[in-house]
Amino acid sequence: MMAMSYGYVYVATVAMGANPAQLLKALTEAEAYHGPSLVIAYAPCINHGINMTKSQAEIKKAVEAGYWPLYRFNPELADAGKNPFTLDSKDPSASYKDFILGETRYTALAKLFPEVADTLFTKAEEDANARLATYKRLAKND
């Protein structure tokens, strides 16, 4: 959001395992854009506590749970009188909490601080839903 607020930076979030076509489109647009481009990719690591041979499946789960939304912001579209923001994600189709509890960093928090972990997990999901609502509003604006 910060980079998009400048109005002249191409910004995209991508996730290869969730949507390879969106990834290629974003990279192609970013490379063609005459200005700064920022492409942020979801990439799990070994510290997430997952089987790294299945990282592409984990990436897909992150998008399906609404943990990592996919979008593109292309300032050149605004110059052409079009909406520069495109939301490429669909509404979440999987459980946010099930996704995060599949990763060591979150299960460790639940073990160390069980009295606050569920509250934090709920807040994180609410924040993710609020971000998605903001992205939907941006996608509708013309």
PyRosetta script that sets phi, psi and omega in degrees:
from pyrosetta import init, pose_from_sequence

init()
pose = pose_from_sequence("MMAMSYGYVYVATVAMGANPAQLLKALTEAEAYHGPSLVIAYAPCINHGINMTKSQAEIKKAVEAGYWPLYRFNPELADAGKNPFTLDSKDPSASYKDFILGETRYTALAKLFPEVADTLFTKAEEDANARLATYKRLAKND")
pose.set_psi(1, -38.3)
pose.set_omega(1, -178.7)
pose.set_phi(2, -64.1)
pose.set_psi(2, -46.9)
pose.set_omega(2, -179.8)
pose.set_phi(3, -66.7)
pose.set_psi(3, -37.0)
pose.set_omega(3, 178.5)
pose.set_phi(4, -65.7)
pose.set_psi(4, -31.2)
pose.set_omega(4, -177.6)
pose.set_phi(5, -64.2)
pose.set_psi(5, -21.7)
pose.set_omega(5, 177.1)
pose.set_phi(6, -67.8)
pose.set_psi(6, -29.0)
pose.set_omega(6, 176.5)
pose.set_phi(7, 86.4)
pose.set_psi(7, -7.1)
pose.set_omega(7, -178.1)
pose.set_phi(8, -129.2)
pose.set_psi(8, 15.7)
pose.set_omega(8, 180.0)
pose.set_phi(9, -113.1)
pose.set_psi(9, 127.7)
pose.set_omega(9, 172.5)
pose.set_phi(10, -75.3)
pose.set_psi(10, 130.1)
pose.set_omega(10, -178.2)
pose.set_phi(11, -134.0)
pose.set_psi(11, 136.7)
pose.set_omega(11, 175.0)
pose.set_phi(12, -147.1)
pose.set_psi(12, 147.3)
pose.set_omega(12, 167.5)
pose.set_phi(13, -113.2)
pose.set_psi(13, 137.3)
pose.set_omega(13, -173.5)
pose.set_phi(14, -136.0)
pose.set_psi(14, 163.4)
pose.set_omega(14, 178.1)
pose.set_phi(15, -155.4)
pose.set_psi(15, 101.8)
pose.set_omega(15, -172.8)
pose.set_phi(16, -53.8)
pose.set_psi(16, -46.6)
pose.set_omega(16, -176.5)
pose.set_phi(17, -69.5)
pose.set_psi(17, -20.1)
pose.set_omega(17, -178.6)
pose.set_phi(18, -90.9)
pose.set_psi(18, -40.6)
pose.set_omega(18, -174.0)
pose.set_phi(19, -155.5)
pose.set_psi(19, 82.6)
pose.set_omega(19, -179.1)
pose.set_phi(20, -59.4)
pose.set_psi(20, -34.3)
pose.set_omega(20, -179.8)
pose.set_phi(21, -66.3)
pose.set_psi(21, -39.3)
pose.set_omega(21, 178.1)
pose.set_phi(22, -65.6)
pose.set_psi(22, -39.6)
pose.set_omega(22, 177.0)
pose.set_phi(23, -59.1)
pose.set_psi(23, -49.4)
pose.set_omega(23, -179.2)
pose.set_phi(24, -63.7)
pose.set_psi(24, -40.4)
pose.set_omega(24, 178.7)
pose.set_phi(25, -62.6)
pose.set_psi(25, -45.7)
pose.set_omega(25, -179.7)
pose.set_phi(26, -62.8)
pose.set_psi(26, -44.6)
pose.set_omega(26, -179.6)
pose.set_phi(27, -65.2)
pose.set_psi(27, -38.6)
pose.set_omega(27, 178.3)
pose.set_phi(28, -65.3)
pose.set_psi(28, -45.5)
pose.set_omega(28, 178.7)
pose.set_phi(29, -64.1)
pose.set_psi(29, -42.8)
pose.set_omega(29, -179.1)
pose.set_phi(30, -62.3)
pose.set_psi(30, -42.1)
pose.set_omega(30, -179.0)
pose.set_phi(31, -68.0)
pose.set_psi(31, -35.7)
pose.set_omega(31, -178.4)
pose.set_phi(32, -79.5)
pose.set_psi(32, -20.1)
pose.set_omega(32, -176.6)
pose.set_phi(33, -67.7)
pose.set_psi(33, 132.3)
pose.set_omega(33, -179.3)
pose.set_phi(34, -91.0)
pose.set_psi(34, 78.3)
pose.set_omega(34, -178.6)
pose.set_phi(35, 164.3)
pose.set_psi(35, -174.4)
pose.set_omega(35, -179.2)
pose.set_phi(36, -69.3)
pose.set_psi(36, 141.3)
pose.set_omega(36, 178.2)
pose.set_phi(37, -128.1)
pose.set_psi(37, 141.1)
pose.set_omega(37, 179.0)
pose.set_phi(38, -130.7)
pose.set_psi(38, 114.8)
pose.set_omega(38, 177.9)
pose.set_phi(39, -117.8)
pose.set_psi(39, 119.8)
pose.set_omega(39, -176.1)
pose.set_phi(40, -110.1)
pose.set_psi(40, 119.7)
pose.set_omega(40, -176.8)
pose.set_phi(41, -108.4)
pose.set_psi(41, 139.0)
pose.set_omega(41, 173.8)
pose.set_phi(42, -77.3)
pose.set_psi(42, 126.5)
pose.set_omega(42, -178.4)
pose.set_phi(43, -142.1)
pose.set_psi(43, 103.9)
pose.set_omega(43, 177.8)
pose.set_phi(44, -66.7)
pose.set_psi(44, 157.2)
pose.set_omega(44, 177.5)
pose.set_phi(45, -130.0)
pose.set_psi(45, 171.5)
pose.set_omega(45, -177.1)
pose.set_phi(46, -59.5)
pose.set_psi(46, -28.9)
pose.set_omega(46, 179.4)
pose.set_phi(47, -70.5)
pose.set_psi(47, -11.6)
pose.set_omega(47, 174.1)
pose.set_phi(48, -73.4)
pose.set_psi(48, -13.6)
pose.set_omega(48, 177.8)
pose.set_phi(49, 77.8)
pose.set_psi(49, 26.9)
pose.set_omega(49, 179.4)
pose.set_phi(50, -106.4)
pose.set_psi(50, 164.9)
pose.set_omega(50, 173.1)
pose.set_phi(51, -74.5)
pose.set_psi(51, 109.3)
pose.set_omega(51, -173.5)
pose.set_phi(52, -66.9)
pose.set_psi(52, -14.6)
pose.set_omega(52, 174.5)
pose.set_phi(53, -73.5)
pose.set_psi(53, -10.4)
pose.set_omega(53, 179.0)
pose.set_phi(54, -116.4)
pose.set_psi(54, 29.0)
pose.set_omega(54, -176.3)
pose.set_phi(55, -63.8)
pose.set_psi(55, -34.7)
pose.set_omega(55, 179.6)
pose.set_phi(56, -65.7)
pose.set_psi(56, -35.9)
pose.set_omega(56, 176.1)
pose.set_phi(57, -67.6)
pose.set_psi(57, -37.1)
pose.set_omega(57, 178.2)
pose.set_phi(58, -65.9)
pose.set_psi(58, -38.5)
pose.set_omega(58, 176.7)
pose.set_phi(59, -61.6)
pose.set_psi(59, -44.2)
pose.set_omega(59, 178.5)
pose.set_phi(60, -61.6)
pose.set_psi(60, -41.2)
pose.set_omega(60, 178.2)
pose.set_phi(61, -61.2)
pose.set_psi(61, -39.6)
pose.set_omega(61, -179.6)
pose.set_phi(62, -60.7)
pose.set_psi(62, -40.7)
pose.set_omega(62, 179.4)
pose.set_phi(63, -72.8)
pose.set_psi(63, -44.5)
pose.set_omega(63, -179.1)
pose.set_phi(64, -61.8)
pose.set_psi(64, -30.9)
pose.set_omega(64, -179.7)
pose.set_phi(65, -84.7)
pose.set_psi(65, -5.9)
pose.set_omega(65, -178.1)
pose.set_phi(66, 82.7)
pose.set_psi(66, 9.5)
pose.set_omega(66, 179.1)
pose.set_phi(67, -73.3)
pose.set_psi(67, -35.2)
pose.set_omega(67, -177.3)
pose.set_phi(68, -132.4)
pose.set_psi(68, 95.2)
pose.set_omega(68, 179.0)
pose.set_phi(69, -77.0)
pose.set_psi(69, 151.6)
pose.set_omega(69, 179.6)
pose.set_phi(70, -107.3)
pose.set_psi(70, 131.3)
pose.set_omega(70, 177.6)
pose.set_phi(71, -156.2)
pose.set_psi(71, 167.4)
pose.set_omega(71, 175.7)
pose.set_phi(72, -137.3)
pose.set_psi(72, 138.3)
pose.set_omega(72, 175.6)
pose.set_phi(73, -124.3)
pose.set_psi(73, 110.7)
pose.set_omega(73, -176.7)
pose.set_phi(74, -118.0)
pose.set_psi(74, 103.6)
pose.set_omega(74, -178.2)
pose.set_phi(75, -57.6)
pose.set_psi(75, -25.5)
pose.set_omega(75, 179.6)
pose.set_phi(76, -64.0)
pose.set_psi(76, -27.0)
pose.set_omega(76, 177.5)
pose.set_phi(77, -67.6)
pose.set_psi(77, -37.5)
pose.set_omega(77, 177.1)
pose.set_phi(78, -63.5)
pose.set_psi(78, -39.2)
pose.set_omega(78, 178.0)
pose.set_phi(79, -61.4)
pose.set_psi(79, -27.3)
pose.set_omega(79, 179.2)
pose.set_phi(80, -92.6)
pose.set_psi(80, 8.0)
pose.set_omega(80, 179.2)
pose.set_phi(81, 80.5)
pose.set_psi(81, 16.2)
pose.set_omega(81, -179.8)
pose.set_phi(82, -110.2)
pose.set_psi(82, 164.7)
pose.set_omega(82, 176.7)
pose.set_phi(83, -68.1)
pose.set_psi(83, 123.0)
pose.set_omega(83, -178.5)
pose.set_phi(84, -77.1)
pose.set_psi(84, -12.1)
pose.set_omega(84, -174.7)
pose.set_phi(85, -103.5)
pose.set_psi(85, 127.8)
pose.set_omega(85, 176.4)
pose.set_phi(86, -124.3)
pose.set_psi(86, 120.7)
pose.set_omega(86, 175.5)
pose.set_phi(87, -90.8)
pose.set_psi(87, 115.6)
pose.set_omega(87, -177.2)
pose.set_phi(88, -94.8)
pose.set_psi(88, -13.2)
pose.set_omega(88, 179.4)
pose.set_phi(89, -81.7)
pose.set_psi(89, 150.8)
pose.set_omega(89, 169.8)
pose.set_phi(90, -94.2)
pose.set_psi(90, 171.1)
pose.set_omega(90, 174.5)
pose.set_phi(91, -59.1)
pose.set_psi(91, 148.6)
pose.set_omega(91, 179.4)
pose.set_phi(92, -55.1)
pose.set_psi(92, 139.2)
pose.set_omega(92, 180.0)
pose.set_phi(93, -119.7)
pose.set_psi(93, 3.4)
pose.set_omega(93, -179.2)
pose.set_phi(94, -135.2)
pose.set_psi(94, 165.4)
pose.set_omega(94, -177.8)
pose.set_phi(95, -74.2)
pose.set_psi(95, 125.9)
pose.set_omega(95, 176.7)
pose.set_phi(96, -61.8)
pose.set_psi(96, -49.3)
pose.set_omega(96, -177.1)
pose.set_phi(97, -65.0)
pose.set_psi(97, -39.1)
pose.set_omega(97, 177.3)
pose.set_phi(98, -61.2)
pose.set_psi(98, -39.3)
pose.set_omega(98, 179.1)
pose.set_phi(99, -62.7)
pose.set_psi(99, -53.0)
pose.set_omega(99, -175.1)
pose.set_phi(100, -66.9)
pose.set_psi(100, -31.9)
pose.set_omega(100, 179.3)
pose.set_phi(101, -75.5)
pose.set_psi(101, -3.3)
pose.set_omega(101, 172.6)
pose.set_phi(102, -85.6)
pose.set_psi(102, 0.0)
pose.set_omega(102, -178.3)
pose.set_phi(103, -118.6)
pose.set_psi(103, 139.6)
pose.set_omega(103, -175.4)
pose.set_phi(104, -57.3)
pose.set_psi(104, -38.9)
pose.set_omega(104, -175.9)
pose.set_phi(105, -61.2)
pose.set_psi(105, -32.7)
pose.set_omega(105, 179.2)
pose.set_phi(106, -85.7)
pose.set_psi(106, -37.9)
pose.set_omega(106, 178.0)
pose.set_phi(107, -67.9)
pose.set_psi(107, -32.3)
pose.set_omega(107, 176.7)
pose.set_phi(108, -65.2)
pose.set_psi(108, -40.6)
pose.set_omega(108, 177.3)
pose.set_phi(109, -61.6)
pose.set_psi(109, -43.3)
pose.set_omega(109, 180.0)
pose.set_phi(110, -64.2)
pose.set_psi(110, -33.9)
pose.set_omega(110, 178.8)
pose.set_phi(111, -75.2)
pose.set_psi(111, -40.2)
pose.set_omega(111, -177.5)
pose.set_phi(112, -76.6)
pose.set_psi(112, -37.9)
pose.set_omega(112, -175.4)
pose.set_phi(113, -133.7)
pose.set_psi(113, 63.5)
pose.set_omega(113, -175.9)
pose.set_phi(114, -60.6)
pose.set_psi(114, -28.5)
pose.set_omega(114, -177.3)
pose.set_phi(115, -70.0)
pose.set_psi(115, -22.6)
pose.set_omega(115, -179.8)
pose.set_phi(116, -115.5)
pose.set_psi(116, -15.3)
pose.set_omega(116, -174.0)
pose.set_phi(117, -58.9)
pose.set_psi(117, -47.7)
pose.set_omega(117, -177.1)
pose.set_phi(118, -63.4)
pose.set_psi(118, -37.6)
pose.set_omega(118, 177.1)
pose.set_phi(119, -63.3)
pose.set_psi(119, -42.1)
pose.set_omega(119, 179.1)
pose.set_phi(120, -67.4)
pose.set_psi(120, -39.3)
pose.set_omega(120, 179.0)
pose.set_phi(121, -64.8)
pose.set_psi(121, -40.9)
pose.set_omega(121, 178.0)
pose.set_phi(122, -64.2)
pose.set_psi(122, -43.2)
pose.set_omega(122, 178.9)
pose.set_phi(123, -63.0)
pose.set_psi(123, -41.1)
pose.set_omega(123, 178.8)
pose.set_phi(124, -62.3)
pose.set_psi(124, -41.1)
pose.set_omega(124, 178.7)
pose.set_phi(125, -67.3)
pose.set_psi(125, -41.3)
pose.set_omega(125, 176.7)
pose.set_phi(126, -60.9)
pose.set_psi(126, -41.6)
pose.set_omega(126, 178.1)
pose.set_phi(127, -63.4)
pose.set_psi(127, -42.0)
pose.set_omega(127, 178.4)
pose.set_phi(128, -62.6)
pose.set_psi(128, -41.3)
pose.set_omega(128, 178.2)
pose.set_phi(129, -65.7)
pose.set_psi(129, -38.0)
pose.set_omega(129, 177.9)
pose.set_phi(130, -65.7)
pose.set_psi(130, -41.2)
pose.set_omega(130, 177.0)
pose.set_phi(131, -61.5)
pose.set_psi(131, -44.3)
pose.set_omega(131, 179.7)
pose.set_phi(132, -62.2)
pose.set_psi(132, -40.2)
pose.set_omega(132, 177.5)
pose.set_phi(133, -61.5)
pose.set_psi(133, -40.9)
pose.set_omega(133, 177.0)
pose.set_phi(134, -62.8)
pose.set_psi(134, -44.7)
pose.set_omega(134, 179.5)
pose.set_phi(135, -62.4)
pose.set_psi(135, -38.4)
pose.set_omega(135, 178.1)
pose.set_phi(136, -64.2)
pose.set_psi(136, -40.9)
pose.set_omega(136, 177.5)
pose.set_phi(137, -62.9)
pose.set_psi(137, -43.8)
pose.set_omega(137, 178.7)
pose.set_phi(138, -61.5)
pose.set_psi(138, -39.5)
pose.set_omega(138, -178.6)
pose.set_phi(139, -67.5)
pose.set_psi(139, -27.9)
pose.set_omega(139, -179.4)
pose.set_phi(140, -81.7)
pose.set_psi(140, -27.2)
pose.set_omega(140, -176.9)
pose.set_phi(141, -65.1)
pose.set_psi(141, 133.6)
pose.set_omega(141, 176.3)
pose.set_phi(142, -116.8)
pose.dump_pdb("model.pdb")
